[in-house]
Amino acid sequence: MPGADLSYVTAGLDVRYLRPAPLHDEVELFASVTESDEPQMTVSVELRFDGKVRAQATAVWKRWRPRT
């Protein structure tokens, strides 16, 4: 259907733990789409606390198409 939202599912998640992060304090999460096209998108993510990057991740999502 033209103009309909596209559905994506997680195809990969690579997380690098750099420093300890608190469990009960507020943290910041920053994400940006680094690549995007119809069949796939890639997102870079950083978890920050107290001005320091605590974890970095790359997530890959692929277009989901129901089987008919």
All heavy atoms as TSV, in Angstrom:
chain	resi	resn	atom	element	x	y	z
A	1	MET	N	N	0.839	-1.169	0.000
A	1	MET	CA	C	0.000	0.000	0.000
A	1	MET	C	C	0.890	1.240	0.000
A	1	MET	O	O	1.728	1.388	0.885
A	1	MET	CB	C	-0.913	-0.026	1.224
A	1	MET	CG	C	-1.689	1.254	1.359
A	1	MET	SD	S	-2.504	1.497	2.933
A	1	MET	CE	C	-3.870	0.461	2.851
A	2	PRO	N	N	0.742	2.160	-0.928
A	2	PRO	CA	C	1.567	3.363	-0.985
A	2	PRO	C	C	1.405	4.212	0.275
A	2	PRO	O	O	0.302	4.387	0.782
A	2	PRO	CB	C	1.040	4.105	-2.215
A	2	PRO	CG	C	0.360	3.067	-3.037
A	2	PRO	CD	C	-0.163	2.053	-2.063
A	3	GLY	N	N	2.524	4.713	0.806
A	3	GLY	CA	C	2.503	5.566	1.985
A	3	GLY	C	C	2.421	4.821	3.304
A	3	GLY	O	O	2.443	5.434	4.357
A	4	ALA	N	N	2.317	3.505	3.267
A	4	ALA	CA	C	2.233	2.734	4.510
A	4	ALA	C	C	3.600	2.655	5.173
A	4	ALA	O	O	4.628	2.688	4.509
A	4	ALA	CB	C	1.714	1.329	4.218
A	5	ASP	N	N	3.599	2.566	6.496
A	5	ASP	CA	C	4.852	2.401	7.237
A	5	ASP	C	C	5.482	1.053	6.897
A	5	ASP	O	O	4.786	0.072	6.678
A	5	ASP	CB	C	4.604	2.467	8.738
A	5	ASP	CG	C	4.203	3.855	9.192
A	5	ASP	OD1	O	4.554	4.826	8.512
A	5	ASP	OD2	O	3.533	3.955	10.233
A	6	LEU	N	N	6.811	1.016	6.882
A	6	LEU	CA	C	7.525	-0.230	6.642
A	6	LEU	C	C	7.827	-0.887	7.988
A	6	LEU	O	O	8.204	-0.213	8.942
A	6	LEU	CB	C	8.830	0.034	5.893
A	6	LEU	CG	C	8.700	0.673	4.524
A	6	LEU	CD1	C	10.086	0.920	3.936
A	6	LEU	CD2	C	7.892	-0.200	3.595
A	7	SER	N	N	7.690	-2.190	8.071
A	7	SER	CA	C	7.982	-2.931	9.298
A	7	SER	C	C	9.378	-3.533	9.211
A	7	SER	O	O	9.740	-4.105	8.187
A	7	SER	CB	C	6.970	-4.053	9.494
A	7	SER	OG	O	5.682	-3.519	9.661
A	8	TYR	N	N	10.160	-3.396	10.285
A	8	TYR	CA	C	11.516	-3.931	10.347
A	8	TYR	C	C	11.651	-4.795	11.597
A	8	TYR	O	O	10.976	-4.565	12.597
A	8	TYR	CB	C	12.547	-2.802	10.390
A	8	TYR	CG	C	12.665	-2.046	9.099
A	8	TYR	CD1	C	11.784	-1.025	8.781
A	8	TYR	CD2	C	13.649	-2.367	8.176
A	8	TYR	CE1	C	11.886	-0.343	7.584
A	8	TYR	CE2	C	13.763	-1.682	6.982
A	8	TYR	CZ	C	12.877	-0.675	6.691
A	8	TYR	OH	O	12.980	-0.001	5.503
A	9	VAL	N	N	12.549	-5.773	11.544
A	9	VAL	CA	C	12.866	-6.606	12.703
A	9	VAL	C	C	14.373	-6.562	12.942
A	9	VAL	O	O	15.151	-6.342	12.014
A	9	VAL	CB	C	12.405	-8.070	12.512
A	9	VAL	CG1	C	10.893	-8.151	12.430
A	9	VAL	CG2	C	13.037	-8.697	11.292
A	10	THR	N	N	14.777	-6.759	14.185
A	10	THR	CA	C	16.189	-6.751	14.526
A	10	THR	C	C	16.883	-7.948	13.886
A	10	THR	O	O	16.492	-9.088	14.106
A	10	THR	CB	C	16.388	-6.790	16.044
A	10	THR	OG1	O	15.650	-5.717	16.630
A	10	THR	CG2	C	17.852	-6.653	16.410
A	11	ALA	N	N	17.919	-7.666	13.089
A	11	ALA	CA	C	18.676	-8.732	12.427
A	11	ALA	C	C	20.044	-8.917	13.076
A	11	ALA	O	O	20.674	-9.957	12.920
A	11	ALA	CB	C	18.845	-8.415	10.945
A	12	GLY	N	N	20.514	-7.910	13.811
A	12	GLY	CA	C	21.809	-8.015	14.472
A	12	GLY	C	C	21.975	-6.919	15.499
A	12	GLY	O	O	21.442	-5.824	15.342
A	13	LEU	N	N	22.695	-7.229	16.563
A	13	LEU	CA	C	22.969	-6.251	17.609
A	13	LEU	C	C	24.353	-6.548	18.175
A	13	LEU	O	O	24.590	-7.618	18.729
A	13	LEU	CB	C	21.913	-6.346	18.719
A	13	LEU	CG	C	22.030	-5.345	19.857
A	13	LEU	CD1	C	21.951	-3.909	19.352
A	13	LEU	CD2	C	20.947	-5.607	20.886
A	14	ASP	N	N	25.264	-5.596	17.978
A	14	ASP	CA	C	26.640	-5.740	18.458
A	14	ASP	C	C	26.858	-4.686	19.538
A	14	ASP	O	O	26.811	-3.489	19.250
A	14	ASP	CB	C	27.625	-5.541	17.308
A	14	ASP	CG	C	29.077	-5.627	17.748
A	14	ASP	OD1	O	29.360	-6.300	18.752
A	14	ASP	OD2	O	29.930	-5.009	17.081
A	15	VAL	N	N	27.063	-5.103	20.795
A	15	VAL	CA	C	27.210	-4.184	21.921
A	15	VAL	C	C	28.622	-4.283	22.471
A	15	VAL	O	O	29.138	-5.383	22.698
A	15	VAL	CB	C	26.192	-4.496	23.044
A	15	VAL	CG1	C	26.354	-3.521	24.200
A	15	VAL	CG2	C	24.775	-4.466	22.495
A	16	ARG	N	N	29.232	-3.147	22.709
A	16	ARG	CA	C	30.559	-3.058	23.341
A	16	ARG	C	C	30.387	-2.363	24.690
A	16	ARG	O	O	29.942	-1.221	24.753
A	16	ARG	CB	C	31.527	-2.234	22.482
A	16	ARG	CG	C	31.637	-2.671	21.059
A	16	ARG	CD	C	32.583	-3.799	20.933
A	16	ARG	NE	N	32.584	-4.237	19.533
A	16	ARG	CZ	C	33.268	-5.222	19.080
A	16	ARG	NH1	N	34.030	-5.902	19.895
A	16	ARG	NH2	N	33.209	-5.569	17.822
A	17	TYR	N	N	30.708	-3.067	25.757
A	17	TYR	CA	C	30.627	-2.499	27.108
A	17	TYR	C	C	31.975	-1.881	27.444
A	17	TYR	O	O	32.980	-2.581	27.524
A	17	TYR	CB	C	30.243	-3.587	28.109
A	17	TYR	CG	C	28.898	-4.197	27.786
A	17	TYR	CD1	C	28.810	-5.403	27.108
A	17	TYR	CD2	C	27.727	-3.535	28.136
A	17	TYR	CE1	C	27.579	-5.953	26.799
A	17	TYR	CE2	C	26.482	-4.083	27.831
A	17	TYR	CZ	C	26.421	-5.289	27.160
A	17	TYR	OH	O	25.208	-5.836	26.851
A	18	LEU	N	N	32.002	-0.565	27.658
A	18	LEU	CA	C	33.251	0.161	27.838
A	18	LEU	C	C	33.559	0.500	29.294
A	18	LEU	O	O	34.718	0.493	29.699
A	18	LEU	CB	C	33.210	1.449	27.012
A	18	LEU	CG	C	32.878	1.251	25.521
A	18	LEU	CD1	C	32.690	2.596	24.847
A	18	LEU	CD2	C	33.959	0.433	24.844
A	19	ARG	N	N	32.521	0.848	30.059
A	19	ARG	CA	C	32.672	1.213	31.464
A	19	ARG	C	C	31.423	0.746	32.209
A	19	ARG	O	O	30.378	0.578	31.595
A	19	ARG	CB	C	32.754	2.741	31.627
A	19	ARG	CG	C	33.970	3.380	31.054
A	19	ARG	CD	C	33.904	4.908	31.337
A	19	ARG	NE	N	35.148	5.547	30.984
A	19	ARG	CZ	C	35.427	6.038	29.782
A	19	ARG	NH1	N	34.554	5.950	28.813
A	19	ARG	NH2	N	36.588	6.610	29.544
A	20	PRO	N	N	31.508	0.613	33.515
A	20	PRO	CA	C	30.300	0.276	34.275
A	20	PRO	C	C	29.234	1.368	34.117
A	20	PRO	O	O	29.557	2.547	34.007
A	20	PRO	CB	C	30.787	0.213	35.729
A	20	PRO	CG	C	32.256	-0.032	35.622
A	20	PRO	CD	C	32.699	0.667	34.368
A	21	ALA	N	N	27.990	0.965	34.100
A	21	ALA	CA	C	26.857	1.891	34.020
A	21	ALA	C	C	25.946	1.636	35.217
A	21	ALA	O	O	25.775	0.494	35.644
A	21	ALA	CB	C	26.093	1.682	32.717
A	22	PRO	N	N	25.355	2.685	35.758
A	22	PRO	CA	C	24.494	2.508	36.935
A	22	PRO	C	C	23.178	1.823	36.572
A	22	PRO	O	O	22.702	1.917	35.444
A	22	PRO	CB	C	24.240	3.947	37.404
A	22	PRO	CG	C	24.376	4.763	36.162
A	22	PRO	CD	C	25.443	4.082	35.340
A	23	LEU	N	N	22.608	1.138	37.554
A	23	LEU	CA	C	21.330	0.475	37.346
A	23	LEU	C	C	20.149	1.360	37.711
A	23	LEU	O	O	19.066	1.206	37.167
A	23	LEU	CB	C	21.257	-0.805	38.188
A	23	LEU	CG	C	22.227	-1.916	37.813
A	23	LEU	CD1	C	22.109	-3.063	38.811
A	23	LEU	CD2	C	21.955	-2.407	36.405
A	24	HIS	N	N	20.333	2.294	38.647
A	24	HIS	CA	C	19.205	3.045	39.175
A	24	HIS	C	C	19.258	4.534	38.885
A	24	HIS	O	O	18.332	5.253	39.240
A	24	HIS	CB	C	19.094	2.805	40.683
A	24	HIS	CG	C	18.961	1.350	41.026
A	24	HIS	ND1	N	17.829	0.612	40.735
A	24	HIS	CD2	C	19.822	0.478	41.591
A	24	HIS	CE1	C	17.996	-0.630	41.119
A	24	HIS	NE2	N	19.203	-0.749	41.648
A	25	ASP	N	N	20.319	5.024	38.268
A	25	ASP	CA	C	20.423	6.439	37.934
A	25	ASP	C	C	19.992	6.659	36.487
A	25	ASP	O	O	20.033	5.751	35.659
A	25	ASP	CB	C	21.862	6.939	38.113
A	25	ASP	CG	C	22.304	6.916	39.561
A	25	ASP	OD1	O	21.468	7.208	40.436
A	25	ASP	OD2	O	23.475	6.590	39.818
A	26	GLU	N	N	19.606	7.881	36.193
A	26	GLU	CA	C	19.210	8.228	34.831
A	26	GLU	C	C	20.438	8.273	33.930
A	26	GLU	O	O	21.474	8.827	34.304
A	26	GLU	CB	C	18.526	9.596	34.844
A	26	GLU	CG	C	17.887	9.960	33.538
A	26	GLU	CD	C	17.062	11.229	33.648
A	26	GLU	OE1	O	16.212	11.307	34.550
A	26	GLU	OE2	O	17.292	12.126	32.825
A	27	VAL	N	N	20.338	7.661	32.763
A	27	VAL	CA	C	21.413	7.653	31.767
A	27	VAL	C	C	20.886	8.297	30.487
A	27	VAL	O	O	19.684	8.521	30.335
A	27	VAL	CB	C	21.921	6.222	31.470
A	27	VAL	CG1	C	22.533	5.594	32.719
A	27	VAL	CG2	C	20.819	5.350	30.921
A	28	GLU	N	N	21.798	8.604	29.570
A	28	GLU	CA	C	21.422	9.176	28.279
A	28	GLU	C	C	21.687	8.153	27.184
A	28	GLU	O	O	22.697	7.449	27.222
A	28	GLU	CB	C	22.244	10.431	27.986
A	28	GLU	CG	C	22.024	11.545	28.983
A	28	GLU	CD	C	22.942	12.716	28.707
A	28	GLU	OE1	O	24.176	12.522	28.778
A	28	GLU	OE2	O	22.423	13.800	28.403
A	29	LEU	N	N	20.781	8.088	26.243
A	29	LEU	CA	C	20.917	7.181	25.116
A	29	LEU	C	C	20.847	8.008	23.838
A	29	LEU	O	O	19.885	8.736	23.616
A	29	LEU	CB	C	19.795	6.139	25.137
A	29	LEU	CG	C	19.899	4.990	24.150
A	29	LEU	CD1	C	21.124	4.135	24.454
A	29	LEU	CD2	C	18.645	4.144	24.188
A	30	PHE	N	N	21.894	7.923	23.016
A	30	PHE	CA	C	21.971	8.669	21.765
A	30	PHE	C	C	22.013	7.664	20.618
A	30	PHE	O	O	22.772	6.695	20.670
A	30	PHE	CB	C	23.238	9.531	21.719
A	30	PHE	CG	C	23.253	10.609	22.760
A	30	PHE	CD1	C	23.761	10.365	24.025
A	30	PHE	CD2	C	22.755	11.863	22.474
A	30	PHE	CE1	C	23.772	11.354	24.998
A	30	PHE	CE2	C	22.757	12.861	23.437
A	30	PHE	CZ	C	23.265	12.607	24.696
A	31	ALA	N	N	21.216	7.911	19.586
A	31	ALA	CA	C	21.182	7.001	18.439
A	31	ALA	C	C	21.098	7.812	17.150
A	31	ALA	O	O	20.472	8.874	17.109
A	31	ALA	CB	C	19.991	6.062	18.537
A	32	SER	N	N	21.737	7.290	16.107
A	32	SER	CA	C	21.630	7.915	14.794
A	32	SER	C	C	21.633	6.834	13.721
A	32	SER	O	O	22.352	5.845	13.821
A	32	SER	CB	C	22.766	8.910	14.553
A	32	SER	OG	O	24.001	8.250	14.576
A	33	VAL	N	N	20.797	7.044	12.734
A	33	VAL	CA	C	20.725	6.126	11.599
A	33	VAL	C	C	21.934	6.410	10.714
A	33	VAL	O	O	22.126	7.533	10.260
A	33	VAL	CB	C	19.413	6.306	10.817
A	33	VAL	CG1	C	19.381	5.406	9.601
A	33	VAL	CG2	C	18.216	6.040	11.717
A	34	THR	N	N	22.775	5.400	10.503
A	34	THR	CA	C	23.986	5.585	9.700
A	34	THR	C	C	23.817	5.119	8.266
A	34	THR	O	O	24.513	5.602	7.373
A	34	THR	CB	C	25.186	4.867	10.342
A	34	THR	OG1	O	24.854	3.488	10.515
A	34	THR	CG2	C	25.530	5.481	11.693
A	35	GLU	N	N	22.917	4.168	8.046
A	35	GLU	CA	C	22.598	3.700	6.692
A	35	GLU	C	C	21.114	3.350	6.664
A	35	GLU	O	O	20.594	2.812	7.632
A	35	GLU	CB	C	23.399	2.453	6.320
A	35	GLU	CG	C	24.886	2.666	6.203
A	35	GLU	CD	C	25.604	1.374	5.838
A	35	GLU	OE1	O	25.096	0.619	4.991
A	35	GLU	OE2	O	26.652	1.109	6.440
A	36	SER	N	N	20.475	3.656	5.558
A	36	SER	CA	C	19.059	3.333	5.468
A	36	SER	C	C	18.636	3.192	4.013
A	36	SER	O	O	18.937	4.057	3.189
A	36	SER	CB	C	18.237	4.440	6.133
A	36	SER	OG	O	16.868	4.190	5.987
A	37	ASP	N	N	17.992	2.095	3.723
A	37	ASP	CA	C	17.320	1.916	2.448
A	37	ASP	C	C	16.145	0.978	2.691
A	37	ASP	O	O	15.892	0.570	3.822
A	37	ASP	CB	C	18.263	1.419	1.342
A	37	ASP	CG	C	19.002	0.141	1.691
A	37	ASP	OD1	O	18.525	-0.615	2.557
A	37	ASP	OD2	O	20.057	-0.106	1.091
A	38	GLU	N	N	15.410	0.657	1.681
A	38	GLU	CA	C	14.177	-0.105	1.853
A	38	GLU	C	C	14.378	-1.477	2.510
A	38	GLU	O	O	13.637	-1.831	3.415
A	38	GLU	CB	C	13.458	-0.234	0.500
A	38	GLU	CG	C	12.048	-0.758	0.595
A	38	GLU	CD	C	11.987	-2.271	0.513
A	38	GLU	OE1	O	12.886	-2.868	-0.100
A	38	GLU	OE2	O	11.063	-2.855	1.084
A	39	PRO	N	N	15.393	-2.256	2.139
A	39	PRO	CA	C	15.501	-3.584	2.755
A	39	PRO	C	C	16.203	-3.611	4.118
A	39	PRO	O	O	16.080	-4.590	4.854
A	39	PRO	CB	C	16.291	-4.395	1.733
A	39	PRO	CG	C	17.071	-3.400	0.969
A	39	PRO	CD	C	16.251	-2.138	0.969
A	40	GLN	N	N	16.959	-2.563	4.485
A	40	GLN	CA	C	17.759	-2.652	5.712
A	40	GLN	C	C	18.131	-1.269	6.223
A	40	GLN	O	O	18.298	-0.334	5.450
A	40	GLN	CB	C	19.033	-3.442	5.413
A	40	GLN	CG	C	19.981	-3.579	6.565
A	40	GLN	CD	C	21.159	-4.464	6.213
A	40	GLN	OE1	O	20.974	-5.594	5.787
A	40	GLN	NE2	N	22.368	-3.962	6.373
A	41	MET	N	N	18.291	-1.156	7.548
A	41	MET	CA	C	18.839	0.072	8.134
A	41	MET	C	C	19.814	-0.294	9.250
A	41	MET	O	O	19.693	-1.346	9.877
A	41	MET	CB	C	17.740	1.000	8.634
A	41	MET	CG	C	17.038	0.571	9.874
A	41	MET	SD	S	15.903	1.819	10.466
A	41	MET	CE	C	14.431	1.324	9.600
A	42	THR	N	N	20.800	0.596	9.452
A	42	THR	CA	C	21.807	0.411	10.492
A	42	THR	C	C	21.793	1.643	11.389
A	42	THR	O	O	21.725	2.776	10.901
A	42	THR	CB	C	23.207	0.239	9.867
A	42	THR	OG1	O	23.162	-0.871	8.965
A	42	THR	CG2	C	24.263	-0.016	10.932
A	43	VAL	N	N	21.872	1.410	12.707
A	43	VAL	CA	C	21.819	2.486	13.688
A	43	VAL	C	C	23.003	2.358	14.628
A	43	VAL	O	O	23.319	1.263	15.099
A	43	VAL	CB	C	20.498	2.434	14.488
A	43	VAL	CG1	C	20.455	3.523	15.548
A	43	VAL	CG2	C	19.307	2.552	13.553
A	44	SER	N	N	23.680	3.481	14.906
A	44	SER	CA	C	24.755	3.532	15.900
A	44	SER	C	C	24.189	4.134	17.179
A	44	SER	O	O	23.456	5.125	17.134
A	44	SER	CB	C	25.916	4.390	15.401
A	44	SER	OG	O	26.541	3.759	14.315
A	45	VAL	N	N	24.551	3.532	18.327
A	45	VAL	CA	C	23.971	3.928	19.609
A	45	VAL	C	C	25.068	4.090	20.657
A	45	VAL	O	O	26.042	3.332	20.658
A	45	VAL	CB	C	22.956	2.859	20.090
A	45	VAL	CG1	C	22.271	3.302	21.368
A	45	VAL	CG2	C	21.942	2.544	19.013
A	46	GLU	N	N	24.910	5.080	21.527
A	46	GLU	CA	C	25.813	5.256	22.675
A	46	GLU	C	C	24.988	5.420	23.947
A	46	GLU	O	O	23.990	6.141	23.960
A	46	GLU	CB	C	26.679	6.500	22.519
A	46	GLU	CG	C	27.808	6.346	21.560
A	46	GLU	CD	C	28.750	7.543	21.580
A	46	GLU	OE1	O	28.437	8.585	22.191
A	46	GLU	OE2	O	29.809	7.414	20.972
A	47	LEU	N	N	25.408	4.761	25.010
A	47	LEU	CA	C	24.840	4.930	26.338
A	47	LEU	C	C	25.835	5.775	27.130
A	47	LEU	O	O	27.012	5.400	27.234
A	47	LEU	CB	C	24.642	3.576	27.024
A	47	LEU	CG	C	24.112	3.663	28.450
A	47	LEU	CD1	C	22.597	3.809	28.428
A	47	LEU	CD2	C	24.526	2.458	29.246
A	48	ARG	N	N	25.373	6.914	27.670
A	48	ARG	CA	C	26.276	7.814	28.399
A	48	ARG	C	C	25.760	8.067	29.810
A	48	ARG	O	O	24.563	8.140	30.053
A	48	ARG	CB	C	26.381	9.155	27.674
A	48	ARG	CG	C	26.951	9.051	26.286
A	48	ARG	CD	C	27.022	10.402	25.622
A	48	ARG	NE	N	27.264	10.278	24.198
A	48	ARG	CZ	C	27.141	11.277	23.341
A	48	ARG	NH1	N	26.776	12.471	23.765
A	48	ARG	NH2	N	27.376	11.090	22.060
A	49	PHE	N	N	26.715	8.203	30.720
A	49	PHE	CA	C	26.418	8.572	32.094
A	49	PHE	C	C	27.573	9.406	32.614
A	49	PHE	O	O	28.742	9.070	32.386
A	49	PHE	CB	C	26.230	7.333	32.989
A	49	PHE	CG	C	26.029	7.671	34.436
A	49	PHE	CD1	C	24.837	8.214	34.869
A	49	PHE	CD2	C	27.038	7.465	35.355
A	49	PHE	CE1	C	24.656	8.548	36.207
A	49	PHE	CE2	C	26.872	7.787	36.690
A	49	PHE	CZ	C	25.672	8.330	37.120
A	50	ASP	N	N	27.248	10.495	33.291
A	50	ASP	CA	C	28.260	11.367	33.893
A	50	ASP	C	C	29.262	11.853	32.841
A	50	ASP	O	O	30.463	11.927	33.098
A	50	ASP	CB	C	28.958	10.627	35.038
A	50	ASP	CG	C	29.706	11.573	35.970
A	50	ASP	OD1	O	29.338	12.767	36.048
A	50	ASP	OD2	O	30.671	11.110	36.610
A	51	GLY	N	N	28.777	12.121	31.624
A	51	GLY	CA	C	29.626	12.658	30.566
A	51	GLY	C	C	30.545	11.657	29.894
A	51	GLY	O	O	31.378	12.035	29.082
A	52	LYS	N	N	30.412	10.380	30.226
A	52	LYS	CA	C	31.287	9.352	29.648
A	52	LYS	C	C	30.464	8.285	28.936
A	52	LYS	O	O	29.388	7.896	29.403
A	52	LYS	CB	C	32.134	8.687	30.731
A	52	LYS	CG	C	33.091	9.646	31.403
A	52	LYS	CD	C	33.889	8.963	32.472
A	52	LYS	CE	C	34.816	9.976	33.126
A	52	LYS	NZ	N	35.472	9.430	34.300
A	53	VAL	N	N	31.010	7.806	27.817
A	53	VAL	CA	C	30.363	6.725	27.083
A	53	VAL	C	C	30.566	5.432	27.861
A	53	VAL	O	O	31.693	5.043	28.159
A	53	VAL	CB	C	30.929	6.598	25.648
A	53	VAL	CG1	C	30.290	5.426	24.921
A	53	VAL	CG2	C	30.715	7.890	24.874
A	54	ARG	N	N	29.462	4.776	28.188
A	54	ARG	CA	C	29.521	3.530	28.962
A	54	ARG	C	C	29.378	2.294	28.080
A	54	ARG	O	O	29.904	1.233	28.403
A	54	ARG	CB	C	28.418	3.519	30.029
A	54	ARG	CG	C	28.467	4.722	30.975
A	54	ARG	CD	C	29.805	4.805	31.671
A	54	ARG	NE	N	29.958	6.014	32.440
A	54	ARG	CZ	C	30.384	6.042	33.695
A	54	ARG	NH1	N	30.692	4.929	34.314
A	54	ARG	NH2	N	30.533	7.187	34.308
A	55	ALA	N	N	28.654	2.450	26.968
A	55	ALA	CA	C	28.473	1.339	26.031
A	55	ALA	C	C	28.199	1.905	24.635
A	55	ALA	O	O	27.652	2.998	24.506
A	55	ALA	CB	C	27.327	0.443	26.462
A	56	GLN	N	N	28.601	1.159	23.625
A	56	GLN	CA	C	28.331	1.507	22.237
A	56	GLN	C	C	27.699	0.291	21.564
A	56	GLN	O	O	28.031	-0.848	21.904
A	56	GLN	CB	C	29.613	1.861	21.487
A	56	GLN	CG	C	30.283	3.114	21.987
A	56	GLN	CD	C	31.605	3.356	21.292
A	56	GLN	OE1	O	32.349	2.427	21.008
A	56	GLN	NE2	N	31.899	4.620	21.027
A	57	ALA	N	N	26.818	0.553	20.612
A	57	ALA	CA	C	26.174	-0.563	19.921
A	57	ALA	C	C	25.923	-0.198	18.461
A	57	ALA	O	O	25.817	0.973	18.115
A	57	ALA	CB	C	24.861	-0.920	20.593
A	58	THR	N	N	25.842	-1.237	17.655
A	58	THR	CA	C	25.392	-1.109	16.274
A	58	THR	C	C	24.235	-2.089	16.105
A	58	THR	O	O	24.369	-3.268	16.419
A	58	THR	CB	C	26.518	-1.456	15.280
A	58	THR	OG1	O	27.620	-0.570	15.516
A	58	THR	CG2	C	26.045	-1.311	13.849
A	59	ALA	N	N	23.107	-1.562	15.669
A	59	ALA	CA	C	21.923	-2.391	15.454
A	59	ALA	C	C	21.603	-2.424	13.964
A	59	ALA	O	O	21.659	-1.398	13.295
A	59	ALA	CB	C	20.730	-1.833	16.227
A	60	VAL	N	N	21.278	-3.599	13.468
A	60	VAL	CA	C	20.887	-3.772	12.071
A	60	VAL	C	C	19.462	-4.298	12.051
A	60	VAL	O	O	19.149	-5.279	12.726
A	60	VAL	CB	C	21.823	-4.758	11.334
A	60	VAL	CG1	C	21.352	-4.978	9.907
A	60	VAL	CG2	C	23.254	-4.248	11.360
A	61	TRP	N	N	18.613	-3.606	11.311
A	61	TRP	CA	C	17.225	-4.027	11.154
A	61	TRP	C	C	16.963	-4.322	9.695
A	61	TRP	O	O	17.420	-3.608	8.808
A	61	TRP	CB	C	16.263	-2.938	11.614
A	61	TRP	CG	C	16.229	-2.778	13.097
A	61	TRP	CD1	C	16.087	-3.748	14.029
A	61	TRP	CD2	C	16.359	-1.563	13.819
A	61	TRP	NE1	N	16.097	-3.219	15.285
A	61	TRP	CE2	C	16.265	-1.870	15.191
A	61	TRP	CE3	C	16.532	-0.236	13.455
A	61	TRP	CZ2	C	16.329	-0.918	16.176
A	61	TRP	CZ3	C	16.603	0.726	14.437
A	61	TRP	CH2	C	16.509	0.377	15.791
A	62	LYS	N	N	16.217	-5.377	9.453
A	62	LYS	CA	C	15.859	-5.754	8.082
A	62	LYS	C	C	14.348	-5.691	7.913
A	62	LYS	O	O	13.597	-5.905	8.862
A	62	LYS	CB	C	16.373	-7.158	7.749
A	62	LYS	CG	C	17.885	-7.185	7.706
A	62	LYS	CD	C	18.403	-8.379	6.993
A	62	LYS	CE	C	19.933	-8.248	6.919
A	62	LYS	NZ	N	20.516	-9.304	6.144
A	63	ARG	N	N	13.964	-5.406	6.700
A	63	ARG	CA	C	12.544	-5.292	6.366
A	63	ARG	C	C	11.862	-6.624	6.597
A	63	ARG	O	O	12.340	-7.672	6.193
A	63	ARG	CB	C	12.400	-4.867	4.908
A	63	ARG	CG	C	10.990	-4.836	4.373
A	63	ARG	CD	C	10.348	-3.501	4.652
A	63	ARG	NE	N	8.930	-3.521	4.328
A	63	ARG	CZ	C	8.418	-3.287	3.137
A	63	ARG	NH1	N	9.214	-3.021	2.129
A	63	ARG	NH2	N	7.121	-3.315	2.965
A	64	TRP	N	N	10.715	-6.565	7.270
A	64	TRP	CA	C	9.934	-7.757	7.533
A	64	TRP	C	C	8.800	-7.842	6.521
A	64	TRP	O	O	8.075	-6.872	6.309
A	64	TRP	CB	C	9.359	-7.723	8.930
A	64	TRP	CG	C	8.503	-8.899	9.237
A	64	TRP	CD1	C	8.942	-10.162	9.500
A	64	TRP	CD2	C	7.085	-8.952	9.293
A	64	TRP	NE1	N	7.880	-10.994	9.723
A	64	TRP	CE2	C	6.719	-10.272	9.606
A	64	TRP	CE3	C	6.079	-8.006	9.121
A	64	TRP	CZ2	C	5.404	-10.672	9.740
A	64	TRP	CZ3	C	4.769	-8.400	9.256
A	64	TRP	CH2	C	4.445	-9.724	9.561
A	65	ARG	N	N	8.732	-8.988	5.898
A	65	ARG	CA	C	7.668	-9.233	4.931
A	65	ARG	C	C	6.955	-10.531	5.327
A	65	ARG	O	O	7.599	-11.576	5.376
A	65	ARG	CB	C	8.236	-9.363	3.524
A	65	ARG	CG	C	8.793	-8.078	2.996
A	65	ARG	CD	C	9.219	-8.261	1.543
A	65	ARG	NE	N	9.659	-6.991	1.005
A	65	ARG	CZ	C	10.917	-6.613	0.889
A	65	ARG	NH1	N	11.883	-7.417	1.273
A	65	ARG	NH2	N	11.228	-5.447	0.389
A	66	PRO	N	N	5.675	-10.459	5.601
A	66	PRO	CA	C	4.961	-11.691	5.952
A	66	PRO	C	C	4.926	-12.648	4.776
A	66	PRO	O	O	4.823	-12.230	3.626
A	66	PRO	CB	C	3.554	-11.210	6.321
A	66	PRO	CG	C	3.447	-9.833	5.804
A	66	PRO	CD	C	4.823	-9.307	5.600
A	67	ARG	N	N	5.063	-13.917	5.091
A	67	ARG	CA	C	5.002	-14.929	4.033
A	67	ARG	C	C	3.542	-15.160	3.663
A	67	ARG	O	O	2.678	-15.217	4.524
A	67	ARG	CB	C	5.637	-16.229	4.506
A	67	ARG	CG	C	7.105	-16.062	4.724
A	67	ARG	CD	C	7.727	-17.358	5.103
A	67	ARG	NE	N	9.153	-17.127	5.349
A	67	ARG	CZ	C	9.978	-18.043	5.721
A	67	ARG	NH1	N	9.563	-19.282	5.900
A	67	ARG	NH2	N	11.243	-17.761	5.933
A	68	THR	N	N	3.327	-15.313	2.382
A	68	THR	CA	C	1.944	-15.546	1.930
A	68	THR	C	C	1.804	-16.889	1.280
A	68	THR	O	O	2.719	-17.531	0.911
A	68	THR	CB	C	1.497	-14.460	0.941
A	68	THR	OG1	O	2.426	-14.417	-0.138
A	68	THR	CG2	C	1.424	-13.123	1.640
